[in-house]
Amino acid sequence: MSRFFVKTDPVDLRNGKIIITGEDVNHIANVLRASAGDEIVLCDGSGTDYDVVIEHISKQTIETSIKASKPSITEPPVSITLFQGIPKADKMDYVIQKCVELGVKRIVPVMTARSVVRFGSSRDAASKTARWNRIALEAAKQCDRGIIPAVDEPVSFDTALKLAGGSGLKLFPYEEERNVSLRSILKKYTGAEDAETIKSAAVLIGPEGGFEQTETKKAAEAGFISVTLGPRILRTETAGLATSAIIMYELGGMD
């Protein structure tokens, strides 16, 4: 069945109804050519899915009745926040789209010492962030996410470290790391009966050119573990995706 994100009204929910408004009304009525009696799935963006039946369609709204509700089964057991050094051109669009597909919960664009992209004003940053969140929304729809992952406004490197403070696991893929592999770090959270449980992880990725040494030092002081992703140097738009996919695989996000 077709699936859409909606904002639910507590009063309507108590009455067993959900009212659809906005762009999805046109899509459901004119693209899907749905009519009264058809069934669709609605998601509140917070992890709950609703099986509903369309009761009435107008130009501005679609009224539905709830048949059943259930937790979304598409959200992974580990909550990943990607702190992505902002890359050039439209690479950030690609990173956001693919990370949402993989199951990343939050994406924080980070301005670093070697970031080439600069924002002329707070309005410029807000406009770019709005575009990034639209990309996240469309990706979430496409891959049946139970939530719409948030894309923050760009922050400084120091602010990023503070935002990552509450994460259970903090990883820092670094091209100069030679000894500590991502796999070796994740081993302690998998397999054994006494394995630790991780509910949240922060992944810090540099822009083109990587991080400066002062930044790597600050990251280590903030509790980030420097890891290698292998003998090949990955592009900035690849490193975060690879790290997130490995974490998902090892910690049950792809079961």
C-alpha positions as CSV (number, residue, x, y, z in Angstrom):
1,M,0.0,0.0,0.0
2,S,1.0,3.6,-0.6
3,R,2.6,5.3,2.5
4,F,2.6,8.9,3.5
5,F,3.9,11.1,6.4
6,V,1.3,13.1,8.2
7,K,0.9,15.4,11.2
8,T,-1.6,13.8,13.5
9,D,-4.0,15.8,15.6
10,P,-4.6,14.3,19.1
11,V,-8.3,15.1,19.0
12,D,-8.7,13.3,15.6
13,L,-6.7,10.3,16.8
14,R,-9.0,9.9,19.8
15,N,-11.9,9.9,17.4
16,G,-10.2,7.3,15.3
17,K,-9.5,9.6,12.4
18,I,-6.5,11.2,10.6
19,I,-7.0,14.2,8.3
20,I,-4.5,14.6,5.4
21,T,-3.6,18.1,4.2
22,G,-0.9,19.7,2.0
23,E,0.8,18.3,-1.1
24,D,-0.1,14.7,-0.4
25,V,-3.8,15.5,-1.1
26,N,-3.1,16.1,-4.7
27,H,-0.8,13.1,-5.0
28,I,-3.3,10.7,-3.4
29,A,-6.4,12.1,-5.3
30,N,-4.9,12.9,-8.7
31,V,-1.8,10.8,-9.1
32,L,-2.8,7.6,-7.4
33,R,-6.5,8.3,-8.3
34,A,-7.5,7.0,-4.9
35,S,-11.2,7.1,-3.8
36,A,-13.3,6.5,-0.8
37,G,-12.9,2.9,0.5
38,D,-9.2,2.6,-0.6
39,E,-6.6,1.8,2.1
40,I,-3.3,3.5,2.6
41,V,-0.6,3.7,5.3
42,L,0.1,6.9,7.2
43,C,3.1,7.5,9.4
44,D,3.3,10.2,12.1
45,G,7.1,10.7,11.6
46,S,7.7,9.6,15.2
47,G,7.7,5.8,14.7
48,T,4.0,4.9,14.5
49,D,2.3,3.6,11.4
50,Y,-1.5,3.7,10.8
51,D,-3.5,1.5,8.4
52,V,-6.4,3.8,7.3
53,V,-9.3,3.8,5.0
54,I,-10.2,6.8,2.9
55,E,-13.6,8.1,3.8
56,H,-13.9,11.5,2.0
57,I,-11.7,13.4,-0.5
58,S,-12.0,17.2,-1.1
59,K,-9.7,19.7,-2.8
60,Q,-7.8,20.6,0.4
61,T,-8.2,17.5,2.7
62,I,-8.6,13.8,2.8
63,E,-10.5,12.3,5.7
64,T,-9.5,8.8,6.8
65,S,-10.6,6.3,9.5
66,I,-8.0,4.3,11.4
67,K,-8.1,0.5,11.1
68,A,-5.0,-0.3,13.1
69,S,-1.8,1.3,14.5
70,K,1.6,-0.2,15.1
71,P,5.2,0.8,15.7
72,S,7.2,1.2,12.5
73,I,9.5,-1.8,11.9
74,T,11.9,0.1,9.7
75,E,13.9,2.0,12.4
76,P,17.2,0.4,13.5
77,P,18.1,-0.4,17.2
78,V,21.0,2.1,17.2
79,S,20.5,5.8,16.7
80,I,23.3,7.2,14.5
81,T,24.0,10.9,14.3
82,L,26.3,11.8,11.4
83,F,28.5,14.9,11.9
84,Q,29.5,15.6,8.3
85,G,32.1,18.1,7.3
86,I,30.4,20.1,4.6
87,P,31.7,19.0,1.2
88,K,31.7,21.0,-2.1
89,A,29.0,21.2,-4.7
90,D,25.9,19.0,-4.3
91,K,27.8,16.2,-2.4
92,M,25.9,17.0,0.8
93,D,22.6,16.2,-1.0
94,Y,23.9,12.8,-1.9
95,V,25.2,12.1,1.7
96,I,21.8,13.1,3.2
97,Q,19.7,11.0,0.8
98,K,21.8,7.9,1.2
99,C,22.3,8.2,5.0
100,V,18.5,8.5,5.4
101,E,18.1,5.3,3.3
102,L,20.6,3.5,5.5
103,G,18.8,4.4,8.8
104,V,20.8,7.4,10.1
105,K,18.6,9.4,12.5
106,R,20.2,12.8,12.4
107,I,22.6,14.7,10.2
108,V,24.6,17.7,11.4
109,P,26.6,19.7,8.8
110,V,29.9,20.8,10.3
111,M,32.0,23.8,9.3
112,T,35.7,22.9,9.7
113,A,39.0,24.6,9.2
114,R,39.3,23.0,5.7
115,S,35.7,23.4,4.6
116,V,35.5,25.1,1.3
117,V,31.8,25.9,1.5
118,R,31.0,29.1,3.3
119,F,27.6,30.7,4.0
120,G,27.2,34.4,3.4
121,S,24.5,34.9,6.0
122,S,22.3,33.1,8.5
123,R,19.5,33.4,5.8
124,D,21.7,31.6,3.3
125,A,22.4,28.8,5.9
126,A,18.7,28.5,6.7
127,S,17.8,28.3,3.0
128,K,20.3,25.5,2.4
129,T,19.1,23.7,5.5
130,A,15.5,23.8,4.4
131,R,16.6,22.2,1.1
132,W,18.5,19.5,2.9
133,N,15.5,18.7,5.1
134,R,13.3,18.4,1.9
135,I,15.8,15.9,0.6
136,A,15.6,14.0,3.9
137,L,11.8,13.9,3.8
138,E,11.7,12.6,0.2
139,A,14.3,9.9,1.0
140,A,12.4,8.9,4.2
141,K,9.2,8.5,2.1
142,Q,11.0,6.4,-0.6
143,C,12.6,4.0,1.9
144,D,9.6,3.6,4.3
145,R,11.3,5.2,7.3
146,G,9.3,5.5,10.5
147,I,10.7,8.9,11.2
148,I,11.9,11.9,9.2
149,P,15.6,12.3,10.0
150,A,16.5,15.8,11.0
151,V,19.2,17.9,9.2
152,D,20.5,20.6,11.5
153,E,21.7,24.0,10.4
154,P,25.5,24.1,10.0
155,V,27.5,24.3,13.2
156,S,31.1,24.9,14.1
157,F,33.5,22.1,14.8
158,D,33.5,22.9,18.5
159,T,29.7,22.9,18.7
160,A,29.6,19.6,16.9
161,L,31.8,18.0,19.6
162,K,29.4,19.4,22.3
163,L,26.3,18.1,20.5
164,A,27.9,14.6,20.4
165,G,28.4,14.6,24.1
166,G,25.6,12.2,25.0
167,S,26.3,9.6,22.4
168,G,27.1,6.1,23.7
169,L,29.8,5.5,21.0
170,K,31.8,8.2,19.3
171,L,33.7,7.3,16.2
172,F,36.2,9.3,14.1
173,P,37.3,7.7,10.9
174,Y,40.8,9.1,10.2
175,E,43.2,8.5,7.3
176,E,46.2,8.7,9.6
177,E,45.0,5.9,12.0
178,R,46.9,2.7,11.4
179,N,46.2,0.4,14.3
180,V,42.5,0.7,15.5
181,S,39.9,-0.7,13.1
182,L,36.2,0.0,13.1
183,R,35.6,-3.7,13.3
184,S,37.7,-4.1,16.4
185,I,35.8,-1.4,18.2
186,L,32.4,-2.8,17.3
187,K,33.4,-6.3,18.5
188,K,32.8,-5.4,22.1
189,Y,29.1,-4.7,21.3
190,T,28.4,-7.9,19.3
191,G,28.3,-11.6,19.8
192,A,29.4,-12.3,23.4
193,E,26.8,-12.8,26.1
194,D,28.4,-10.0,28.1
195,A,28.5,-7.6,25.1
196,E,27.8,-4.0,25.9
197,T,24.6,-2.5,24.5
198,I,24.8,0.7,22.4
199,K,21.7,2.7,21.7
200,S,23.4,5.8,20.1
201,A,26.5,6.5,18.1
202,A,28.1,9.7,16.7
203,V,30.2,9.5,13.5
204,L,32.5,12.4,12.7
205,I,33.5,12.9,9.1
206,G,35.9,15.5,7.7
207,P,35.4,17.5,4.4
208,E,37.7,17.2,1.4
209,G,41.2,17.5,2.7
210,G,40.3,16.0,6.1
211,F,40.6,17.5,9.5
212,E,43.5,19.7,10.8
213,Q,45.7,18.2,13.6
214,T,44.2,20.6,16.1
215,E,40.8,19.3,15.3
216,T,41.8,15.6,15.6
217,K,43.3,16.4,19.0
218,K,40.0,18.1,20.1
219,A,38.0,15.2,18.8
220,A,40.1,12.7,20.9
221,E,39.8,14.9,24.0
222,A,36.0,14.9,23.5
223,G,35.9,11.1,23.6
224,F,35.9,10.3,19.9
225,I,37.7,7.0,19.0
226,S,40.0,7.3,16.0
227,V,39.5,4.3,13.6
228,T,40.7,3.2,10.2
229,L,38.3,2.1,7.5
230,G,41.1,0.1,5.7
231,P,44.0,0.7,3.4
232,R,42.1,2.8,0.9
233,I,41.3,6.5,1.5
234,L,37.6,7.1,1.0
235,R,36.0,10.3,-0.2
236,T,34.1,12.4,2.3
237,E,30.8,11.5,0.7
238,T,31.7,7.8,1.0
239,A,33.2,7.6,4.4
240,G,30.1,8.5,6.4
241,L,28.0,6.1,4.4
242,A,30.5,3.2,4.8
243,T,30.8,3.8,8.5
244,S,27.1,4.0,9.1
245,A,26.4,0.9,7.0
246,I,29.0,-1.1,9.0
247,I,27.6,0.1,12.3
248,M,24.1,-0.9,11.2
249,Y,25.3,-4.3,10.0
250,E,27.2,-5.1,13.2
251,L,24.6,-3.8,15.7
252,G,21.5,-5.3,14.1
253,G,20.2,-2.5,11.9
254,M,20.0,-4.7,8.9
255,D,18.5,-7.8,10.4
